[in-house]
Amino acid sequence: STAPSAERGSNISKRVRHRYLNFFIEEFLKICSTEQEAFNKAISEEMMIYEHNPARSVYLNVAVSALKKLRNLGNLGSTVSNGFPPEVVLEGQFHNEGPFSIDVILADIFSVLHVLCKTDTALYWLLKEYVLTEEQLKENGYPRENFDKPGVALLFGCDKYYGDREYSVKSFHRITSDYKCIMLYVIIVPGGWEIQYSCCKGSLGSDGCEVLHVCNRKENLEGFMKTFLRLMPLDGNPGVFAVHCEMCYTRHGMEIARVSVVNSSFEVVYDTFVKQDNEVIDYNTRFSGVTQKDLANAKQTLREVQAVLLSMFSADSIIIGHCLENDLFALKIIHSTIIDTSIVFPHHLGLPHKRAFRNIVAEYLRHIIHEKGNHDSIGDARECVELMIWKVKEDAKGKRQ
């Protein structure tokens, strides 16, 4: 992961920022119902002022103005809640000399008090460090906005598709001849991997039995929607979500079969099967767990799913996922505030190789998923959140040393 830029606000000393953060906590304690709420809002307020006002004189003017407004609110009758004093919360190594940034403060409190995993706002700001850059979004094939053609996405980088496997063979191949197109898939066998026909489990070289054509998934670049910019919520948390989609194959390529969304508290906020626009030719059950029966009664169309998600997410919401470019492409959603666990936990060979999600989870969380072909899109989304909380904790240990 990349550390926050040292240039922005580098002429604002740590003591100045520490002092004003204390002031903000003190004032928010007067108007908030709980210490935790006051803490969240103070961090958010100072962070926003710092990020938008890199010059020291501007930072001080804006901070003083914000404090005056808060004090006016506090004088209306709110009182300070009994709880931990700000000086206790921020006491210790923050007074030491040396390199300083707000993420060091957050990381230290996270490690010492174990509260930031429980506070959505603080977790949001900690996770900002892992958001992909525009260059990374393009390099990894995320759909990007086409300013010349609204509703049409742009794709950059390599056209090759590497699935959820820990090797560089395509998970699905389109084998073309003059007469037919036969779908193959890769399975892991003792000693390596083997390509089989998805229809009859025949090995490569046998006749197979499927002759249905599946289009390139990247041919359809129309119908994309972009998440909207909104005012920052009062608590400074636009939301942290994890998304996991299951796909099926239709005559016009891959389409969404199921969408699952959880929040940073692991709660399911959206989960639905999706009605396909085209005839399904492969339910992909062996990889997705979605069956024909699951989709038989699906009512929501892709457009309806888009509407729900666009009302749930803002442009500043953090969306976590594994190889999320595939999910966003199928959802036809353009979003920039992305954390991709395949990038946070990279393959040792580098791009275009990416680690299998189940292997990352097994190594860092000690969980076994997808055992015996069992798939759970809600569980996968929760594992993404848990991975990032683990990552924040581990990185915080290094920052405190």
C-alpha positions in Angstrom: 0.0 0.0 0.0 1.0 3.6 -0.6 1.6 6.0 2.3 -0.3 9.3 2.3 1.5 12.1 0.5 3.9 14.1 2.8 3.7 17.2 0.6 0.1 18.2 1.5 0.1 20.2 4.7 3.7 19.4 5.4 4.3 22.9 6.8 1.6 22.4 9.4 3.3 21.1 12.5 2.1 18.0 14.4 1.7 20.1 17.6 -0.7 22.5 15.7 -2.8 19.7 14.4 -2.8 17.9 17.8 -3.9 21.1 19.5 -6.8 21.7 17.1 -7.9 18.1 17.2 -8.1 18.4 21.0 -10.2 21.6 20.6 -12.6 19.8 18.2 -13.0 16.9 20.5 -13.7 19.2 23.4 -16.3 21.1 21.5 -18.0 18.1 20.0 -18.3 16.6 23.5 -20.6 19.5 24.3 -23.0 18.9 21.5 -22.9 15.1 20.9 -24.8 12.5 22.8 -21.9 10.1 23.2 -18.1 10.3 23.5 -17.8 8.0 20.5 -19.9 10.3 18.3 -17.8 13.3 19.4 -14.6 11.5 18.7 -15.7 10.5 15.2 -16.9 14.0 14.3 -13.7 15.6 15.6 -11.5 13.4 13.6 -13.6 13.9 10.5 -13.6 17.7 10.9 -9.9 18.1 11.4 -9.1 15.6 8.6 -11.3 17.5 6.1 -9.7 20.9 7.1 -6.2 19.4 6.8 -6.9 17.8 3.4 -8.5 20.8 1.8 -6.2 23.5 3.2 -2.5 22.6 2.9 -1.2 26.1 3.6 -0.6 26.7 7.3 -2.3 30.1 7.4 -5.4 28.9 5.6 -5.6 25.8 7.8 -5.5 28.0 10.9 -8.1 30.4 9.6 -10.5 27.6 8.6 -9.9 25.7 11.9 -10.6 28.8 14.0 -13.7 29.6 12.1 -15.0 26.0 12.5 -14.3 26.1 16.2 -16.3 29.4 16.6 -19.3 27.8 15.0 -19.0 24.8 17.2 -18.7 26.9 20.3 -21.8 28.9 19.4 -23.7 25.5 19.1 -22.2 24.4 22.5 -23.4 27.6 24.2 -27.0 26.8 23.3 -27.2 24.6 26.3 -25.4 21.4 25.5 -23.0 20.1 28.2 -19.9 18.1 28.2 -20.5 14.4 28.7 -18.6 12.6 31.5 -16.0 10.5 29.8 -12.4 10.2 28.8 -10.7 13.7 28.5 -9.2 14.5 25.1 -5.8 14.8 26.6 -5.9 11.2 27.8 -7.0 10.0 24.4 -4.2 11.8 22.6 -1.6 11.6 25.3 1.7 9.7 24.7 3.8 9.4 21.6 1.9 12.0 19.6 3.9 14.6 21.6 7.2 13.0 20.4 9.1 14.6 17.6 9.3 13.0 14.2 7.3 12.4 11.1 3.6 12.9 11.7 0.3 12.4 9.9 -3.3 11.9 11.0 -3.2 8.2 10.1 -0.5 7.7 12.8 -2.8 9.2 15.4 -5.7 7.0 14.2 -3.5 3.9 14.1 -2.2 4.4 17.6 -5.6 4.9 19.1 -6.8 1.9 17.1 -4.1 -0.3 18.6 -4.2 1.0 22.2 -8.0 1.5 22.8 -9.3 -1.1 20.2 -12.2 1.2 19.4 -11.7 2.2 15.8 -12.9 -1.2 14.5 -16.2 -0.4 16.2 -16.5 3.1 14.9 -17.5 3.3 11.3 -16.2 6.8 10.7 -12.7 6.2 12.0 -12.5 2.9 10.0 -13.5 4.8 6.9 -10.6 7.3 7.2 -8.2 4.5 8.0 -9.2 2.6 4.9 -8.7 5.6 2.7 -5.0 4.7 2.5 -5.9 1.6 0.6 -8.1 3.1 -2.1 -6.9 2.5 -5.6 -5.4 5.4 -7.6 -6.8 6.3 -11.0 -3.8 4.7 -12.6 -4.5 1.5 -10.7 -8.1 1.5 -11.7 -7.2 1.7 -15.3 -4.4 -0.8 -15.1 -6.7 -3.4 -13.5 -9.5 -3.0 -16.0 -12.1 -1.0 -14.0 -14.7 0.7 -16.1 -14.0 4.4 -16.3 -16.1 7.4 -17.3 -16.3 8.4 -21.0 -16.7 12.2 -20.9 -17.5 12.3 -24.6 -20.2 9.7 -24.5 -22.3 9.7 -21.3 -23.4 6.2 -20.3 -20.6 4.6 -22.2 -17.7 3.2 -20.2 -14.0 3.2 -21.2 -11.7 0.2 -20.5 -7.9 0.4 -20.3 -5.1 -2.1 -20.0 -4.9 -5.7 -21.1 -8.0 -7.5 -22.5 -7.0 -10.8 -21.0 -9.2 -12.0 -18.2 -7.6 -13.8 -15.3 -10.2 -15.4 -13.0 -10.1 -16.4 -9.4 -7.1 -18.7 -9.9 -3.5 -18.6 -8.8 -2.1 -19.1 -12.2 -2.2 -17.2 -15.5 -4.4 -19.6 -17.5 -7.8 -18.2 -18.3 -10.6 -19.6 -16.1 -12.9 -19.7 -19.1 -11.8 -20.1 -22.7 -13.7 -19.5 -25.9 -12.5 -22.1 -28.4 -13.4 -21.1 -31.9 -13.6 -23.0 -35.1 -15.4 -22.7 -38.4 -18.4 -24.5 -37.0 -18.7 -24.3 -33.3 -17.7 -22.6 -30.0 -17.1 -24.9 -27.0 -16.8 -23.7 -23.4 -14.0 -25.1 -21.3 -13.1 -24.5 -17.6 -10.1 -25.2 -15.5 -10.1 -27.4 -12.4 -7.4 -28.1 -9.9 -6.3 -31.7 -9.7 -3.5 -33.4 -7.7 -0.2 -32.2 -9.1 -1.5 -29.3 -11.1 -4.6 -28.3 -13.1 -6.6 -29.8 -15.9 -8.9 -28.3 -18.6 -12.3 -30.0 -19.0 -15.4 -29.4 -21.0 -18.1 -27.8 -18.7 -20.8 -29.9 -20.3 -19.7 -33.5 -20.0 -16.5 -33.2 -17.9 -14.6 -34.6 -20.9 -10.9 -33.8 -21.1 -9.4 -31.5 -23.7 -9.3 -33.3 -27.0 -12.6 -35.1 -26.7 -15.6 -34.0 -28.8 -17.6 -32.2 -26.0 -21.2 -31.5 -26.5 -21.9 -27.7 -26.1 -21.9 -25.6 -29.2 -23.4 -22.3 -27.8 -21.5 -19.1 -28.4 -20.6 -16.8 -25.6 -19.8 -13.2 -26.5 -16.8 -11.3 -25.2 -17.9 -9.6 -21.9 -16.2 -6.4 -22.8 -18.0 -5.7 -26.1 -21.0 -4.1 -24.3 -19.9 -0.8 -22.9 -23.2 1.0 -22.9 -25.7 1.5 -20.1 -23.2 2.4 -17.4 -24.1 4.7 -14.4 -21.7 6.6 -12.2 -22.1 7.0 -8.5 -23.1 10.5 -7.5 -21.3 13.1 -5.5 -23.1 14.1 -2.3 -22.5 16.3 0.7 -20.3 14.7 3.4 -22.6 13.3 6.1 -22.4 15.1 9.5 -20.6 12.1 11.0 -17.9 12.2 8.3 -18.7 8.7 7.1 -20.0 8.2 3.5 -20.1 4.5 4.2 -17.9 1.4 3.9 -19.4 -1.5 1.9 -18.2 -4.8 0.5 -19.8 -6.1 -2.7 -19.7 -9.6 -4.1 -21.6 -10.7 -7.3 -22.2 -14.1 -8.8 -22.4 -14.4 -12.6 -24.0 -16.7 -15.1 -23.5 -17.0 -18.8 -26.1 -15.9 -21.3 -26.2 -15.7 -25.1 -24.9 -12.2 -24.8 -22.1 -12.9 -22.3 -21.8 -12.8 -18.6 -24.7 -11.3 -16.6 -25.3 -10.7 -12.9 -27.0 -13.6 -11.2 -26.8 -12.5 -7.5 -25.7 -9.3 -5.7 -24.7 -9.2 -2.1 -23.7 -6.1 -0.1 -22.6 -5.9 3.5 -21.5 -2.9 5.6 -18.5 -2.4 7.8 -20.4 -4.0 10.7 -20.8 -7.2 8.6 -24.6 -6.6 8.3 -26.3 -7.5 5.1 -27.7 -4.3 3.5 -28.7 -5.8 0.2 -28.9 -9.3 -1.3 -30.9 -10.3 -4.3 -31.0 -12.6 -7.3 -31.2 -10.8 -10.6 -33.4 -11.4 -13.6 -31.3 -11.8 -16.8 -31.9 -9.8 -20.0 -30.9 -12.7 -22.2 -31.3 -16.5 -22.3 -29.1 -18.3 -19.7 -27.0 -21.0 -21.2 -24.8 -21.8 -18.2 -25.9 -21.0 -14.6 -22.2 -21.4 -13.6 -23.4 -23.3 -10.5 -20.0 -25.0 -10.0 -18.4 -21.7 -9.3 -21.2 -19.4 -8.1 -23.5 -21.7 -6.2 -26.5 -20.1 -8.1 -28.9 -22.6 -9.6 -31.7 -22.5 -12.1 -34.2 -22.7 -9.3 -32.7 -19.6 -7.7 -33.1 -17.5 -10.8 -36.5 -18.9 -11.8 -38.3 -16.4 -9.5 -35.9 -13.5 -9.8 -37.8 -10.3 -10.2 -35.3 -7.5 -10.1 -33.7 -6.4 -13.3 -30.2 -5.0 -13.7 -31.6 -1.4 -13.9 -33.5 -1.9 -10.7 -30.4 -3.2 -9.0 -28.4 -0.2 -10.3 -31.1 2.2 -8.8 -30.8 0.5 -5.4 -27.0 0.6 -5.3 -26.8 4.2 -6.6 -29.1 5.3 -3.8 -27.0 3.3 -1.3 -23.5 4.5 -2.4 -22.1 7.9 -3.0 -19.0 8.7 -5.0 -17.1 8.9 -1.6 -18.3 5.6 -0.3 -15.6 3.0 0.0 -16.5 -0.2 -1.9 -14.4 -3.3 -1.1 -14.2 -6.4 -3.2 -11.9 -9.0 -4.8 -11.2 -8.3 -8.5 -14.1 -5.9 -8.2 -13.6 -4.7 -11.8 -15.6 -7.8 -12.9 -18.5 -7.1 -10.6 -18.7 -3.4 -11.5 -18.5 -4.2 -15.2 -21.4 -6.6 -14.9 -23.3 -4.2 -12.7 -22.5 -1.4 -15.2 -21.5 1.0 -12.4 -18.5 3.4 -12.5 -17.0 4.1 -9.1 -13.6 5.4 -8.1 -13.3 4.9 -4.3 -12.4 1.2 -4.5 -10.4 -1.2 -2.3 -9.4 -4.3 -4.2 -8.2 -7.1 -2.0 -6.4 -8.6 -5.0 -4.2 -5.5 -5.0 -3.9 -5.1 -1.2 -2.7 -8.7 -1.1 -0.8 -9.0 -4.4 0.5 -12.1 -6.2 4.2 -12.5 -5.8 4.7 -12.5 -9.6 2.9 -9.2 -9.9 0.2 -8.2 -12.5 -1.5 -9.7 -14.4 -1.4 -12.5 -11.9 -3.8 -12.3 -8.9 -4.1 -14.5 -5.9 -7.2 -16.6 -5.4 -9.5 -15.1 -2.8 -9.9 -18.3 -0.9 -6.1 -18.6 -0.5 -5.8 -15.0 0.8 -8.5 -15.7 3.3 -6.9 -19.0 4.4 -3.5 -17.4 4.8 -4.5 -14.2 6.8 -7.8 -15.1 8.4 -7.2 -18.8 8.8 -10.7 -19.5 7.3 -11.4 -22.2 4.8 -14.0 -21.0 2.2 -15.5 -22.6 -0.9 -14.8 -26.0 0.5 -16.4 -28.9 -1.5 -17.7 -26.4 -4.0 -19.8 -24.5 -1.5 -20.2 -20.8 -2.3 -21.7 -18.0 -0.3 -21.7 -14.5 -1.8 -22.7 -12.9 1.6 -19.9 -14.8 3.3 -17.4 -13.6 0.6 -18.4 -10.0 1.1 -17.9 -10.3 4.9 -14.5 -11.9 4.4 -13.5 -8.8 2.3 -14.4 -6.5 5.2 -12.6 -8.8 7.7 -9.5 -8.9 5.6 -9.3 -5.1 5.4 -9.8 -4.7 9.2 -7.0 -7.3 9.7 -4.8 -5.3 7.3 -5.5 -2.0 9.1 -4.6 -3.6 12.5 -1.4 -5.1 11.1 -0.2 -1.9 9.4 -1.0 0.1 12.6 1.4 -2.1 14.5 4.2 -1.0 12.2 3.3 2.7 12.5 3.5 2.5 16.3 7.0 1.1 16.3 
